[in-house]
């Protein structure tokens, strides 16, 4: 079992790696060597965003030498997926940041009936930069996959067939959620600030979604994302 030791993280996609040498891009190098003032001999962690974290030694102001490769560092034992309605830009940024830090492997954004925003390619690119920053902040091996769909029904089609689906929506029927078999992906559906429309709730239920209540208070969507994913992490044994 790998001991979870976190230090300074840099994002180093495969294109910047040659054998056991990593050459950070200009922005990452500026942060490491000008802002953080690292010097030869210092230790740094580099994540490729594709499943591996490298423990590295700084060898110069341009290069890192890989000392150890750690697969799936910081990743949940079971895949976590999030279906999230489009929100206002600031709220969506906060929600995607929280989802990345909490281990979401796929974030499927969808246009809900009550969404207050519609995403463009520029918005998605900004959100991808948010995921890079969050991965470095929390220390994990994978960037979450970020998808945009035109409806909740389309978002549900992006979930694996064996996925356990939970719908953050008040329900009069209170019963414990089913257990979490090892290896089975866990998915969470979060609606917009105005809530999901009745037909969207019905679509989620027909897809096997189990309603869950995230406490007795009305939460903003970014807070619901963090609370719901913490619920999933507790189910798979990572929290608690």
C-alpha positions as CSV (number, residue, x, y, z in Angstrom):
1,X,0.0,0.0,0.0
2,X,1.4,3.4,-1.1
3,X,1.8,5.9,1.7
4,X,0.0,9.1,0.7
5,X,2.7,11.8,1.0
6,X,1.8,15.1,-0.6
7,X,4.3,17.8,-1.6
8,X,4.6,20.3,-4.4
9,X,2.9,19.0,-7.6
10,X,3.5,20.0,-11.2
11,X,1.4,19.0,-14.2
12,X,3.6,17.1,-16.7
13,X,1.7,15.5,-19.6
14,X,3.4,12.7,-21.5
15,X,4.6,15.1,-24.3
16,X,7.1,16.6,-21.8
17,X,8.6,13.3,-20.7
18,X,11.7,11.7,-22.3
19,X,12.7,8.5,-20.6
20,X,13.3,9.3,-16.9
21,X,13.5,13.1,-17.6
22,X,10.6,15.5,-17.4
23,X,10.8,19.0,-18.9
24,X,8.0,21.2,-17.5
25,X,6.4,23.6,-19.9
26,X,7.1,27.3,-19.6
27,X,4.3,28.2,-17.2
28,X,5.0,25.2,-14.9
29,X,8.7,26.0,-15.0
30,X,8.1,29.6,-14.1
31,X,6.0,28.6,-11.1
32,X,8.5,26.0,-9.9
33,X,11.8,27.9,-10.4
34,X,10.8,31.6,-10.2
35,X,7.8,31.6,-7.8
36,X,8.5,28.5,-5.6
37,X,12.3,28.9,-6.1
38,X,13.1,25.2,-6.2
39,X,16.7,24.3,-6.8
40,X,18.7,21.2,-7.8
41,X,18.3,18.4,-5.2
42,X,14.7,19.5,-4.2
43,X,12.0,16.9,-4.5
44,X,8.8,17.5,-6.5
45,X,5.8,15.4,-7.6
46,X,4.7,15.4,-11.3
47,X,1.3,14.1,-12.4
48,X,0.7,13.2,-16.0
49,X,-3.0,13.4,-15.6
50,X,-3.4,9.9,-17.1
51,X,-2.9,7.7,-14.1
52,X,0.7,8.1,-12.9
53,X,2.4,10.4,-10.4
54,X,6.2,10.6,-10.6
55,X,8.4,11.5,-7.6
56,X,11.2,13.5,-9.0
57,X,14.4,15.3,-8.1
58,X,15.1,18.7,-9.5
59,X,18.3,18.4,-11.6
60,X,18.4,21.9,-13.1
61,X,16.1,25.0,-13.7
62,X,14.7,23.1,-16.7
63,X,14.5,19.4,-15.9
64,X,13.3,16.9,-13.4
65,X,14.6,13.4,-13.0
66,X,12.1,10.6,-12.2
67,X,12.9,8.7,-9.0
68,X,9.7,6.7,-8.6
69,X,6.5,6.1,-10.6
70,X,3.3,5.6,-8.6
71,X,0.2,4.4,-10.4
72,X,-3.2,5.8,-9.5
73,X,-1.8,7.9,-6.7
74,X,-4.6,9.8,-4.9
75,X,-7.3,8.1,-6.9
76,X,-10.5,6.6,-5.3
77,X,-10.7,2.8,-5.2
78,X,-13.9,3.0,-7.3
79,X,-14.6,5.4,-10.2
80,X,-16.7,8.4,-9.2
81,X,-18.8,10.2,-11.9
82,X,-20.7,13.4,-11.7
83,X,-23.6,14.6,-13.9
84,X,-23.9,18.3,-13.2
85,X,-26.3,20.8,-14.7
86,X,-24.8,23.9,-16.3
87,X,-24.5,26.7,-13.7
88,X,-23.4,30.3,-13.7
89,X,-19.7,30.6,-14.5
90,X,-18.5,31.3,-11.0
91,X,-20.6,28.5,-9.4
92,X,-19.6,26.1,-12.2
93,X,-16.0,26.8,-11.6
94,X,-16.3,26.1,-7.9
95,X,-18.2,22.9,-8.5
96,X,-15.7,21.5,-11.0
97,X,-12.8,22.5,-8.7
98,X,-14.5,20.6,-5.8
99,X,-15.4,17.6,-7.9
100,X,-11.8,17.3,-9.2
101,X,-10.3,17.6,-5.7
102,X,-12.8,14.9,-4.4
103,X,-11.7,12.4,-7.0
104,X,-14.3,12.6,-9.8
105,X,-13.1,10.7,-12.8
106,X,-15.7,12.0,-15.2
107,X,-17.7,15.2,-15.0
108,X,-20.6,15.3,-17.4
109,X,-22.1,18.7,-17.8
110,X,-25.6,19.0,-19.2
111,X,-28.1,21.7,-20.1
112,X,-31.0,21.4,-17.7
113,X,-34.4,22.8,-18.2
114,X,-33.7,25.4,-15.5
115,X,-30.0,26.0,-16.2
116,X,-29.0,29.7,-16.2
117,X,-26.1,29.2,-18.5
118,X,-25.1,27.5,-21.8
119,X,-21.5,26.4,-22.2
120,X,-19.3,27.2,-25.2
121,X,-16.0,25.7,-26.2
122,X,-14.3,28.6,-24.5
123,X,-16.1,27.9,-21.2
124,X,-15.0,24.2,-21.4
125,X,-11.4,25.2,-22.0
126,X,-11.5,27.4,-18.9
127,X,-12.9,24.5,-16.9
128,X,-10.2,22.2,-18.1
129,X,-7.7,24.6,-16.8
130,X,-9.5,24.6,-13.5
131,X,-9.2,20.8,-13.4
132,X,-5.4,21.0,-14.0
133,X,-5.0,23.5,-11.1
134,X,-7.2,21.3,-8.8
135,X,-5.3,18.1,-9.6
136,X,-2.1,19.8,-8.6
137,X,-3.7,21.2,-5.5
138,X,-5.1,17.9,-4.2
139,X,-2.4,15.6,-5.5
140,X,-3.9,12.9,-7.8
141,X,-2.9,11.0,-10.8
142,X,-5.8,11.7,-13.2
143,X,-7.4,14.7,-14.8
144,X,-11.2,14.1,-14.8
145,X,-12.8,13.7,-18.2
146,X,-14.9,16.7,-18.9
147,X,-18.0,16.3,-21.2
148,X,-20.8,18.6,-22.4
149,X,-24.2,17.2,-23.3
150,X,-27.5,18.9,-24.3
151,X,-29.8,17.2,-21.7
152,X,-29.8,15.0,-18.6
153,X,-31.0,12.1,-20.8
154,X,-27.9,12.4,-22.9
155,X,-25.7,12.7,-19.8
156,X,-27.1,9.5,-18.4
157,X,-26.2,7.7,-21.7
158,X,-22.5,8.6,-20.9
159,X,-22.6,6.5,-17.7
160,X,-21.4,2.9,-17.6
161,X,-24.1,0.3,-17.7
162,X,-23.0,-1.2,-14.3
163,X,-23.0,2.3,-12.6
164,X,-24.8,2.9,-9.3
165,X,-26.6,6.2,-9.8
166,X,-27.7,8.6,-7.0
167,X,-30.0,11.6,-7.6
168,X,-29.6,14.5,-5.2
169,X,-33.3,15.3,-4.9
170,X,-35.7,15.4,-2.0
171,X,-37.8,12.3,-1.7
172,X,-40.6,11.3,0.6
173,X,-39.4,7.8,0.6
174,X,-36.5,7.5,3.0
175,X,-34.5,4.2,2.9
176,X,-30.9,3.4,3.1
177,X,-29.1,3.4,-0.3
178,X,-27.9,0.1,-1.6
179,X,-24.4,-1.1,-0.8
180,X,-21.3,-0.4,-2.9
181,X,-19.9,-3.6,-4.5
182,X,-16.2,-3.4,-5.0
183,X,-15.1,-1.9,-8.4
184,X,-18.6,-0.7,-9.3
185,X,-18.6,3.0,-10.6
186,X,-20.6,5.4,-8.5
187,X,-22.5,8.3,-10.1
188,X,-24.1,11.4,-8.7
189,X,-26.6,13.7,-10.4
190,X,-26.8,17.4,-9.3
191,X,-29.3,19.8,-10.8
192,X,-29.2,23.6,-11.2
193,X,-29.9,26.1,-8.5
194,X,-33.6,26.0,-9.4
195,X,-33.7,22.2,-9.2
196,X,-34.4,19.6,-11.8
197,X,-37.7,19.7,-13.8
198,X,-40.2,16.9,-13.2
199,X,-39.4,15.2,-16.5
200,X,-35.7,15.2,-15.6
201,X,-36.3,13.6,-12.3
202,X,-38.4,11.0,-14.0
203,X,-35.6,10.3,-16.5
204,X,-33.1,9.8,-13.7
205,X,-35.4,7.5,-11.9
206,X,-36.1,5.4,-15.0
207,X,-32.3,5.1,-15.4
208,X,-32.1,3.5,-12.0
209,X,-31.3,6.6,-10.0
210,X,-31.8,6.4,-6.3
211,X,-32.9,9.6,-4.6
212,X,-30.6,10.8,-1.8
213,X,-31.1,13.7,0.6
214,X,-28.0,15.8,1.4
215,X,-29.2,17.0,4.7
216,X,-32.1,19.1,5.9
217,X,-30.9,22.4,4.4
218,X,-31.2,23.8,0.9
219,X,-27.7,23.8,-0.7
220,X,-26.2,25.7,-3.5
221,X,-25.1,23.5,-6.3
222,X,-21.3,23.6,-5.7
223,X,-22.0,22.7,-2.0
224,X,-24.3,19.9,-3.1
225,X,-21.5,18.6,-5.4
226,X,-19.0,18.5,-2.5
227,X,-21.5,17.0,-0.1
228,X,-22.7,14.4,-2.6
229,X,-19.3,13.2,-3.6
230,X,-18.3,13.0,0.1
231,X,-21.4,10.7,0.5
232,X,-20.1,8.5,-2.3
233,X,-16.5,8.5,-0.8
234,X,-18.0,7.4,2.5
235,X,-19.9,4.6,0.7
236,X,-16.7,3.2,-0.8
237,X,-14.8,3.4,2.4
238,X,-12.5,6.3,1.7
239,X,-14.1,8.7,4.3
240,X,-15.1,8.0,7.8
